């Protein structure tokens, strides 16, 4: 009867609301863990680079918590549309997505949980020397200041605010330059906008973070000592939540990383982006 229908509908609504609250709570906890240490933040940034920019900070934290080696995630239907099937019995990872104006729980599966004749069209990791060379060229063309080769630098690439230029070691491998150049280019941009800001501690941290995200995208080892350099990230929160801090960082990382990926016609997923975070 209608009363039973109403009761069942109310129970369904309560159950769905509880599912959303559970996943939102799991997101919050995962994000707090991400900023708990420089090592945790660095590992997260490298993993998020592998996943690409379509996942929000909260969803990326959930995916990497469940599968630290995750590389590309989509839901069951999206994998089928792409020509791959999810392995029988595979456990999906619950994330929050925006559907018809409302947040809903959706389960996604990593490419490692799928099979099919169609390969996933993502960059093979680690990237080839030629792809890394193209990535360095893309970054240098993006740079708002002159880029100059120089010998005897303390690291493969750096920003010199006095000269107003980006310097890179003339004899360094592209892989080594790529470990530093994304953050260096970011510093050059910020210095153009606000003189002196590139030396600020927070901007130094952002530079390392952006470089780590690109390292994840290209499957190359990160710079040495990155964990120590990221250790103070949480202290610069200005009263922000972990979600707000990481979303701000995500925007910067994607601005640089997506520019490189687009220049190489690369994509980490064909599915629609999950670009909304609950507040």
Secondary structure, DSSP 8 states (H G I E B T S, - for coil): -HHHHHHHHHHHHHHHHHHHHHHHHHHHHHHHHHTTSHHHHHHHHHHHHHH-SSS-HHHHHHHHHH-TT---EEEHHHHHHHT-EE-TT---EEEEEEETTEEEEEEEEEGGGEE-SS---S--SS--HHHHHHHHHHHHHH-SSEEEEESS-SSSEEEETTTTEEEEETT--HHHHHHHHHHHHHHHHHHHHSTTGGGSHHHHHHHHHHHHHHHHHHT----TTHHHHHTTGGGG-TT--HHHHHHHHHHHHHHHHHHHHHHTT--S-SS--------
